[in-house]
Amino acid sequence: MSEPTRPSVLADARAIAAADPAGQGTAATLLSYPGLHAVAAHRLAHRLWSTRWGKPAAQAIATATAKATGITIHPGAVIGHRLFIDHGSEVVIGETSVIGDDVTIYQGASFVGDGTPGRRHALVGNGVLIGSGAKVIGPVTIGAGAKIGAGAVVTGDVAAGTTVIGIEA
């Protein structure tokens, strides 16, 4: 069995350029998408996070990136391939979040903990869409291909391929 590939910023940019109907191509995406910049910085910070002395540097990268992009991704979060954070202002991804491949997150969405020990944040399957302003609270599991509507508040697991909307989605 081959070793899994490390996510690539170029692959992320290509996927975003292909998925965004307003996109202007890969080069424009690389230069001007704050969501891509935040994910690229996260990939570096995440590598540092897992080293003995890297946590302070990882936190510094995460803090500077949040100030520059408006997107907060904790260095401990695990992010898969081709994450698309569209209009990402005020997106928050907590420390124990695990986000699968080909996920789209819109502005204002948050993955926050509920104070429980251990895994405090969401486990998000592949191909999930998280709408604007959605709040995913606690260690819930969102199945592959699920859609979380704009403004939804998710406090329980979401089955694969389903769509949830509203408060207590």
N, C-alpha and C positions, 0 to 999 in steps of 0.2 A: 504494500500500500504506500502511495506517495505521501510526502509531507504536505499539509495544507499550505496554500499560498498565503503570503502576507498581503493584506489589503493594499491597494495601490492608489495614490492620489490621482494619477492619470486615468486609471480605470474608473474611479469615482467621477472625474470630470467628464469623461466620455458618456457615462451612463446618465449624468445630469443633463448634458447637452441633448442627448437623445430623448429624454423624458419630458423636458420643459418645452411646451409649445411656444414660449416666448424666447427660447434660447437662441443664441447667436453663434453657436459652435463651441468646440472644445477650448480653443484659445481664449475666447471671451469668458467662458466659464472659469478657466484657471485664473484669469486676472480679476474677475469682478464679482464672484459669488461668495458672500461672507459665510454661508453654510459650508461650502467646500473648504474655505480657509480654516474654519473652526474644526472641521473633521481632520484636516491635515495636521494641525497643531496638536489635536488630541492624540493622533497616532504616535507622534513623538513623545508627548507627555506620558502616554500609557506605557510605552517601552521603558521610560525612566522610572515610572511608578513601581515597577516590579523589581527594581534593583535596590541593593542595600542602602545606598546613599542618594538615590534619585528622587525621593519623595519631595524634598523642598524645591528642587528644580522643576519637577512636574507640576507642583502647585503654582509656582511662579508662571509657568507657561500657560496654565489654565486660566489664571487670573488675568494675565495680559491679554489673552485671546478673548475672554469674556468682555473686557473693556473695549477692545477693538471691534468686536463683531456683534455684541449683544447676545451671544449664545454661550451658555455655561455648560460645559461637559466636564464632569469630574474625571480626573486621570485614571481612576480605578474602573470606570465603566468599560464594558466590552462592546465594541462596535464591529459589526460584520462588514461585508463588501457593499459598495455602491449605495451608501446612505445618502439620501437627498434631503437636506434641510432647506426648504423653500421659504423665502421671506422670513428668515430665522429669528428675527428679533424676539428676545425674551424666552427663547427655548431653554429649558433646564433639563439636564440628564444627570441623575444622581449616581453616586459611587457604585452601587451594586446592580445598576441596570445592565441588562444584557440585550443587545439589539441585533437581530438577525440581518440577513442579506436583503438588498433591494427594498428597504424600508423608506417611506416618505413621511417627513414630519413637517407640518406647517407652523407658522408663527404662533408664539405664545403657548405652545404645548409644553407640558411639564411632566417629568417622571420623578415623583417625590416619594420619600419614605413615610412610613406611618409610625415610626418609633420602635418597631419590633427589632429584636436583636437578630444578627445574621443578615440574610438577604432581605433588604428593606425596600427594594425597588423592583420594577417590572422586568419580566422576561418576555421579550417581543419576538415573535416568530418571523419567518421570511415573508416578504411581500406585503407587509402591513402598511396601512395608511392611517396616520394620526392627524385629525383635523385641527384647524386653528383653535387655539385656546383650550384644547382638551387637557384635562388633568387626570393623570394615571397615578393612583395613590396606593402605595404599599406593594408587597411582593406578589402581585397578580401575574398571571400568565395570559398573554394575548396570542391566540393561535395564528398560524400561517394564513395569510390572505384576508385577515379580518380588517374591518374599517371602523375607525372610531370617529364619530361625527364631531363637527365643530362645537366647542363648548361642552362636550360631554365630560362627566365626572365618573371615572371608572374606579370602582372599589372592589370588584370581583373579577374572576377569570372570564375571558371572552373566548368562545369556541372558534376554531378555525373556520374561515370563510363567512363569518357572520358580520353584520353591521350593527353597531350600538349607537344610540343617540341619547341626549338629555342628561339630566341630573340623576345620579345613581344608575348610570348606563349598565 
